[in-house]
Amino acid sequence: MAEFVELRTEEMLPEVEQMERMLMFEKEELRTIAKKRKEFEYKIQRRTKNKEDYLRYIQYEMDLLKLIRLRREKMGYQQKKANIDFTIGNRVNKLFKQAIFRFQDDVRLWLSYIKFCKQVRFYSCVSRMLVRMLQVHSDKPQLWKLAAKWEFEESLSVENARQFLLRGLRAHPDSRLLYAEAFRMELHYAAKKRAELEDAKKKQAEDSAVAGTSTKDSSETNADGAKSTGANLNGDIVPDQVAEGKLAELIYESALKKVARVDFLIQLLDIAKEFSFTGKLQKKIVEDLLSKYPDEELTWDTMARRELEGLTYSDPNNSSALPLEPLLGVSADLSTIPFSPESSTAMDVDDDNVEVNERKSKSNLNQRLRLCCEVYEAVVKKINTDKMWSLYLDTMLEANQDQAHLPCYKKKLLKHALQGAHNAGKLQEKYYLHWIEMLQAAGKTKKVRDVLKSATDRIPSSAEIWQLRLRFHLSRDEETTAEEVFSAALNHLGSDPESILPLWKIQLQYCQTKSPAKTEALFERGLKAAPAVVTALRPMYLEWLCLSRGIRDARATYDKLSLQPPLSLDLHTKMAFLESMQTTAVMKQVRKCHENACIQFGKDNADVWMDYVKFEMKRGDPKNISNIYLRAVRQLQPIQADIFIHEFSLVKTCMGAPQTSDS
C-alpha cells in the first residue's frame, strides 16, 4: 500500500512545483497540500474501502481547484492551465470513476459525477458514463429521462436522446415520466426544425431579392442546402414531417395505448399547449379526452380552463353559444351568470378547419371568463360532485388572484360559483371560510349569519367554522345565541382537545370582559368537561382567580385541584409563577409547587427537577440543592437521570452553584 501512495505522491510533484514557481501558494501552504493528499491516498488505498474517504478527497481537490482559479484571477495569470487545472480535474475524474466502480448502487455518486463533468466541461465522459449508469440502474425511469435530457440539451444529439428514451420505454412500458419526456423532446425538436426552415425561407427570399434570377451555380448550391433545410431542387421549402410534429403524434398515440389515465392525457395536452404549432395535435388530444373520459371531472375542468385561456373548442356541426353543450347533454342557464359591466365585443372566429382555435389574442378577458363559467355551469348539472364544484371554485379563486383586470367582475363570478355550490350542498370547508371572509369584508351581516348557520349544519365537524360562528355572535353581544352555538359545537366536535379548546378560550375571553359570575360559572362547567379540557383550563382558572380575587383564593383552589385527577404539570408551573410574581413572594408556597411537580412527575421528567434547582439557586436556599440533586438521581429513570446530571453540571458551571457531595 505504501508503494502505491508514494507513487501517487511523486506523480503530483510536477504540479506542486509548478504552483510554487507561479507563486500561487506559499511554501507552507504547499507542504500542507502535499500532506493532505498523502493522507487521503493512504485512506483510499486501505483494504476496506470507505465511500466517505473518496468523497472527502474529491471535495478537497474541488476546493483546491476553486482556490487556484480565484488566485489566477487575482494575479491575472492564466498560463499553465494544462499543467495545473486540467491535472487536478483529471485526478478528480479518476477518483470519481474509482468510487463509482466500488459503490455502484449509490445513485447520488453517479449524479455528482455528471455535475462535476458539466462544471469542468468533460462532456464526452458523461455520455460514456450514462451508458454504464443505466446498465446498473435500468430500473429507475428518472435516470433514463436524465440521460435523454443530457444528450438532447448538452450533447445536442437527438438520435442518442431518442435511443435512451426508447430503451427506457422498453424497460418501463407504462412509464408516464418517459412518455411525457419523449413527447416534450420531439416537440422541442420540431420547434427547432421549424425555426431552421423559417431561417432558410428568409435567406432564400434575401438571396432572390439580391440576385434577381438564379444561375446554374446558385441552383446547385441551393440543391446542396436542401438536404439540411428541407428545400427542394427548385429552391422551394418543402414540408418536413418532423417539423410538423408527426413524431410527437406517434409517441402520443403509443402513450395513449399504454397509459389509460385522464390526468396523463391532460399532462400531454399541457405540454403541447406550450408550442404554437400544435393546434391540430391539441385538437386530437381534446377529442380523445372527450371521447374516452366524458364523465371525469378533470376532463371538463380542462375544457373550462382552456376557454379561460382563449383556446375555445369549436364544433363545425354546432353553432350554439357553447359548443360543448351537445357533448354534455345539458345546457348552462346563462341568465344566472353575471355580466361584466364593461361592454364586450364579439369574438372573431377563425375557421381554418382546426377545431381547437387559439383565439386568446382575439377574445377579451370578460368573454373568456364568461365562456369558462358557462362550461362549469353546464357540467355541474351532469356531474354534480364535490370534486367538480371544487375544481370550478379553484379556477374562480385563481382568476381572482389577479386584481389588475376586471376585479369586480371576477368577484361576482366567484360569488356566483360559491352560491351555486352552497345551493347544491357541495361546498367544502375551505370555500365556506373564503366566502365568509368575503361577506364580512363587504359588511353583509345578515348573509354572514345565514351562511355560518348553513355551514355548521352541513359540516358540523369543522372546528374553524364553529369558531367563526361563535365569534360572530359574541362580537354582537348575542349571548343567548352564542351559548346555543357553543353548546351545539361541543356536542358535534366531541372531546378532541384541538377542536374544542379554542371554543372554550373564545367563550372565556368574552365572559371575562362582561361578568365575573358568568366567568366563574363557565370555568366550573369546563372543569367538569373532558380530561383534556380540564387539564388546559385549570391553569387559566388559577390565573383568573389570582387576578380577580387574590392569591389566597388561588392557593386554596390550587391545594384542592393539585390532588385531583387528571394531574397537570402546567397547573404546578402556573401556580409557582403566580407565587413568584407576588410583591412579597412566600418561598414556602413556591417550594410547595415545585415539590408537588417533582412528586407527581419526577420519575419521567428531568425538567421538573431542574426547575426546582434553578429556583433554589436564584431565589431560594442554595443549601437545599444537594438534597434535590440526590432525590432526582434516585427517582428519575436512567436516561432521564443522565439528562438531569448533564444539565445540572452546565447550570452549576454557569451560575456558580455549590458543589454537591456526589459531584
N, C-alpha and C positions, 0 to 999 in steps of 0.2 A: 504493500500500500504506500509506503514512504517513497519508493522509487517513482511511482506514478505522480505523487504530489510534487516531488522535486522536478520531474519533467514538465508538469504543467506550469510550475513557478518559473522555470527557466524560459518557457515559451512566452511568458509575459514580460520578460526583461526588456526587449527592444521597445515595447510600448511604453514602459515606465521611463526608460532612458530618454525617449522622445519627449515625453511630458516634462522631464527635467530640463532638457535643452531649450524647450519653448518657454520655460519659466512660468508654466501654468500652475505649478504646485511647489510649495516649499519642500525641502528635503525631509523634514519631519512628517509632513503630510504623505509623501511618497512612501516612507517607511511604514506608516500606518496602513496605507492602501495595500502594500505588499503583505503585511502581517494578516490583515483581514482576509485577503484572498487565500492565503495559505491555510488559515483556519477553516474557511468554507470548503476548500479542496479536501482537507482531511475528513470533514464531516460527510461529504458526498461519496468518498471512497470507502467508507465503512462497510462491513459485510452486510449489516442490516440497514437498508436504505430508508430514509425518512423524507417524506414529501415536503415537510416544512423546511428542511435544510435546503432543498433545491429552491424553494420559493424565496427564502431569505437571501440566498446567494443571487438569484435573479434580481430581486428588488435592490440589493446593494449595487449591482452593476448598472441598473437603470438609473438609480440616483446619481451614481458617479458620472454616467453619460450626460445627464441633465446638468450637473455642475460644470462639466467640461464645456458644454455649449454656452452656458452663462458666462464663463470666463473668456471664451472665444469672443463673444460679443463685446465684453468689457475691454478686451485687449485689441479688438479689431484684427485678429489674426485668424485667417480661415485656411491656411495651408496645412498640409499633413493630415487631412481628414482620414484618408485611407489608412494611414498608419495607426491612428488612434480610434476615432469614432467608429469606423467600419469594423475594426478589430474587436472592439467591445460589443458591437451589435452582433457580430458573428459568434462571439462567445456566448452571449445570451441566447442566441438562436440554438446553439448546440446544447446548452443547458435545458432549454425548453424541450427539445427533442428527447433528451435522456429522461427527463421527468415524465414526459408523456408515454414513452416506451415502458416505463416501470409502473406507472399509475394510470393506465388507460381508461379505467372506469370513471375517473373524475372528469365530468364534462366541463367544469369550470376551468380546468387546466387547458383543455383544448381551446376554449373561448378566449382565455387570457393570451394564449399564443397568437391567435388570429388578431387580437387587438394590438399586440406588440408588433407583428409584421406590418400592420397598417401604419403604425406610427413611424417605423423605420423604412417603409416602402419596400419590404420584401414580398411583393405581390405574388411572384412565382412560387414562393414557398407555401403560401396559403392554398393555392389551387391543388398542390400535391397533398398537403396535409388534410384538406377537406375529404379527399377520397379515402384516406386512411381512417379519418374520424367516422365516416359513415359506414365503413366496414365493421367498426366496433359498436357503433351506436345507431344501427339502422332501425331500431325500434322507436326512435324519437322523431316524430314528424317535424317538430320545430327546427331540428338540425338540418333536415332536408331543405326546409324553407330558407334557412340561413345560408346554406351552400348556394342555392339558386340565386338569392339576392346578391351574394358576393360576385358571382360570375356575371350577373347582368349589370350591376351597378359599378363594380370596381374593375373587373376584368373586361367588361364590355363585350362579353361573349354570350350572345343569346342562345346559341346552339348548346353550349355547355350548361347553361341555366335550364334549358328545356330538358336536357338529359337527366339532370339531377331531379327535376320535378317528376318526370315520367318514371324514373326508378323509384322515387319516393311513393308515387301513387300505386306502383305495383306492390310495394311492401305494405302500403296503407290505403287500400282501395276505397275506404269510406272516410278518408280524412277531409274534413271541411277546410282545415287550415291550408292544405296543399292545393286543393281545387281553387280556393279563393286566391291564393298567391299566383297560381298558373294563369288564372283568368285576368288578374290585375297586370301581370307581366306582359301578356300578349296585347292587352290594350295599350300599355305604355309603349311597347314596341311598334304597334300600329300607329300611334300618335307620332312617334319618331319618324317612321317611314312617310307619313303624310307631310310632315314638315320638310323632309328631303324632297319629296315630289313638288311641294309648293316652291321651294327654292329653285328647283330645276325649271319650273314654269317661268319664274321671274327671270332667271338667267336666259332662258330661250327667248323671252319677249325682249329683253335688253339687247341680245345678240341680233335679233331680227331688226330691231329699230336701228342699230348701228350699221349692220351690213346691208340692209335693204333686201338683198336677194342672196340665196345660199349658193355657194360654189360647190364643186365636187369634193374639194378637200374638206370643207366645213361639214358636208353631209357625212363623210367618213368619220369625222370627229364626233358628230352627234350620234352616229351609229354605235361608236365605242362607248359613249356616255350612256346610251340607252340601257346597257347591261346593268348598270348600277342605279339608274334613276327611274327606270320604268318608262323610258321613251322608246318609240318605235323608230324604224329606219327613216321615216319621213320627218323625224324630229318632234313628233307629237307625243304628249304624255299619255300613256295607256294606263288603265285601271290596274291597281295592284291589290290582289285579294287579301294579302297580309295587311295592307294599309286600310282596307275596308273592315278589318276586324273579323275575318272569317275564321281564323284560328281560335280567337276568343269565343266565337259562337260554337265551334266544335267542342271546346272544353266545357262550355256551359251545358251543352246537350249531354255530354258524358257525365257531368256532375249531377245533372237532374235525375239520371237513372240510378246513381249510386247513393245520393243523399236526398231522401224524401222528407224535407223539413221546411216549413214555411219561413222560419227565421233565416235559414240559409239562402233561400231564394231572394229574400229581401236584402240580405247582405250582398249578394251578387248584383242586385239592382242598384244598390247604393254605390257600388264600385263603378258600374257602368255609367252612372249619373255624373261621375267626375270628368267624363270625356265628352267633348262637344259633338263628336261624330257618331255617337251610339244611339241615335234616335230609333232606328229600326230594331236594334238589339234590345233596347229598353221596352219597345212595343211588344216584342216576343216574350220577354220575361214577365211583363204585366199580364199578358194574355194567359200565360201558364199559371201565374199566380191566381188569377180569377177563375180559371177552369179547374185547377187542382185543389184549391183551398178556398172555396167560396164561403165557407162557414167559419173561417178563422178570424178572430178579432184583429190579428196583426195584418191580415190582408187589407182590410178596409181602413185601418189606421194608416197604412202606407199610401193607399189611394187618396185619402183625405189630405195627408201631408203633401203629396205631390200637387194637389190642387193649390195648396197654400204656397208652394214654390213656383207656381205658374206652369207646371207640367201637366196640363189638362188631358185627361183621357177622352178622346173623341171617337164616336161611333158613327161612320158614314151612313148607316141604316137608321139612325135615330136623330131627330132634330130637337129633342126636348132640352130644357134648360140644364138638366143634369143627365148626361148620357149614361151614368152608371145605374140609373133607376131600373131599367129593364132587367139588369143582372140581379138586382136585389129583390125585385118583385114587389117593392113598396116605393112610395114616393114621400119626399120630405114635405112637411107642412111649412111652406115658405112664408106664410103670413105671420108665423110666430118668431121668425128670425129677425132681429133688429136690423134696421137700415142705417147706413152711415149718414150722418148729417151732411157730409160733403157730397157734391154732385159726382156721379160716376159716368164714365164714358164707356161706350160699347166696346167690347173686345173684338179685335180683329182675329179672324180665323184663317190660318194659313193652310189651305188644303193641298198637301203635297203627297197624298196617298199614304202618309205615315200617321198612324192613329195615336201616337204619342207625340203631341205637338209642344215643342218648347217655346211657350209664349210668355215667358217670365218678363221679358222686356216690354211686351205689348199690353199686358194687363196690369192695372193699377192695384194697389195693395188692398183697398176695401173690396174689390171684386174677388180677389183671391181668397180673402178671409171669408167672404160670404159663400163662395163655392165650397170651401173646406167645411164650413158648418153645415151646408146642405148635404154633403156626403155623410157626415156624422149623424145628422138628424134622421136621414133615411135609414141608415144601417142600424141605429139603436132600436128601431121598430122591429127589425128582423132578428137581430142578435142582442137581446135585452139582458146583458150580463154585467156583473160588476166590473169585469176587466174591460169591456168595451166602453163603458162610461168613464172608467179611469183613464183610458187612452185618450178619449175625447177631451177630458178635463186637463190632462197633462199638456196636450197641444195648445189649448187656450192659455194655460198658465205660462208656457214658454213664449207664446206670442205677446203676452203682457209684460214680459221682461224688457222688451224694447219699448220704451215710452217716448221715443223720438218721433214716431209716426202714428197717427190715429189713436192716441192713448184712450180717449173716451169711448170710441167705437169698440176697441179691443176689450175694454172693461165691460161694456154692455154684453158682448158676446160671451164673456166668461160668466157673468151673472146669469145669462140665459141658460148656459150649459149646467151651471150649478143648480138652478131651479129645476131644470129638466131631470137631472139625476136624483134630486131630492123627491120630486113627484113620483119617479119610478121606483123609489125605495132602494136605490143603488149607490147612494153617496157614502163614501167611506170617511173614516175619522179625519184624516189629514185635510180632506177637501172641506169638511164641515168647519174645521178650525180656520182655514183660509177664508171661507165665506163669512164666518162670524167676524173675523178681523176686518174684512171689507165693509161689512154693515156697520160695525162700531165706528170705523173711520168716517163713514158717511152720516153718522148720527141718527140712524134709523132704529130707534129704541124698540118700537113695537115689533118690527121684523126680527130684531135680535132675540127678543123674548120668545117669539114663536119658533124660530129656528133652533134655539137652545133646547126648548122643550122637545121638539121633534127629534133632535139629535140624541138626547139622552133616552128617549123612548126606543129609538131604533138601534142605538149602540150603547146599551146600558153598561157594558164592560169598560167603557172609555173613561178612565180617571181624569184625564185632562179636560174633557168636555164637562164633566160634573164640576170640576174646579171653576171653570169659566162661568158656568151657570150659577154656582153659589156666589162667586164674586159679583156677578151682575146684580143679583137681588140684594146682597148686603150693601153694595155701593149706593143703592137707592133706599136703604133703611127699610126694606120689606122683610122684617124679621120673621113674620109668620110663614111667609112663602119660603124664606131661606131655611127655616127649621125643617119644613117639609122636604125641601130638596136635600138637605143634609142627611136626614133620616133615610130617604129613599136611596141616596148614594151609598150609605153604609150597608144597606140591605143588598144592593146589587153587587157591590165590589167585594163583599166578604171580608176576610181577615188578612188580606195581603197588606202588609205594612207600607210598602212603597206606594200603594194606591190610596189608602185611606188616611195615612198620616198627614199629607198636605191638606186634606179637608179639615181635619181636627185643628191644624195650625191656623188655617184661614178663619175658622169659626171662633177660635180663642182670641185671635188678634182683634177681631171685631168686638167681641164681648168686653175685652179689657178696656176698650175706649168708651164703652157705654155704661156698664153696670158691674160693680164688684160682685154683687149677689149672683148675677147670671154667670159671671166668670167662674165663681166657685162651684156653682151647680154643674156647669159644663165639665170642670175638672173632675168632680166627683163621679160624674157619668163616665168620663173617659177612664178613670181608674178602675172601673168595673168592666171595661171592654176586653178585647183580646189581649193576650200577654204581650205581643209585640207593641201594641198601642200603649199599654200600661208602662212598659219599660221606657218608652220615649217620652211619655207625658210626666212621669214622676219628677225628673229634674226641672222641667218647666214649672211644675206646680210649686216646688220648693222656692224657686226664684221669685215667682209671683207673690207667694206668702211673705217672703223676706222684704220685698219692695212695698207691699201694700199693708202688712200688719206688723212687720218687725221680725227680728232674728229669733225671738223667743218662740213665736208660733212656728217658725220654720224648723227650729230644733225639735220641738215636740212632735211635729209631723214626721221629721226625719227619723227620730227614735222609733216611731211606730212602723214606718214604711221600710226601714232598712232591714227589718227582720221578716218581712212578708214576701213570699214568692210572688212573681218572679224576681230573683235577685238582680240588681243592676249596678254595675261598676260606675256608670255615669252618675248615679244618684250620690254615691260617696264623693266622687270628684267634684260635683257641683256644690255639695254641702261644704266641702273643705275650702273651695274657692269663696263661697259666701262668708264663711267664718273668717277667712284671712282678709277679706275686704272691709271688715268692720273697723271702726275708728280705733277701738282698743280690742284687738284680737285676743281671744281666750285660747291660749296654746293647748289647754286640756281638751277643748272641743275640737280643734283642728286635728289633734293627735288621735282622738276617738274615730274620726272619719277615716284616717289612714289605717288605723288598727282594724276597723271593720272591713275595709277593702282587702287588707292582707289576709284576714281570716277567711273571707269568702272566696277570694280569687287568687290567693297566694301560692297555690300549687302549680298553676299553669301559666302564670303571668309575671314575668320579671319586672315589668314596668311599675307595678303597684309598690314593690319594694324599693325601687329606685326613686319613685316619687316621695316615699316616706323618708329615705335617706337624705334627699335634697332638702326636704322641709326641715329636718333636724339640723342640717348644715347651715342653712340660711337664716332660719327664724327660731328654731327650737333649741335643743340642748345637744351639742356635739357628743357628749358623753354617751348618749343612747345609741350612737351609730354602730358601735361594736356589737351590741346585743342584736340590733336589727340585722346586721350582716350575718351573724351566726344563725339566726332564725331562718333567714332567707335561704341560705345554703342547705340547711337541713330539710326545709319544706318543699323547695322547688324540685321539679323533675330534673333529671341530669342535664338535658340540653338547655333548659331554661336557667339552670344554675350556672352553667358555663357562660351564658349570655350575661347574667347578672354580675358575675365576677369580673368579666371583661369591662362592662360599663362602669362598674364600681371603681375599677382601677383608673379608668380615664377621668372620672369625676374627681376622684381623690387627688390625682396629679394636678388637674386644672385648678381646683379650688383650695388645695392645701389642707385637705381633711386629715384628721389624726390617723395614725396607724392603728389597725385592728390587731388583736392578739394573734390571729392566724395569718395575717398578711406580713 
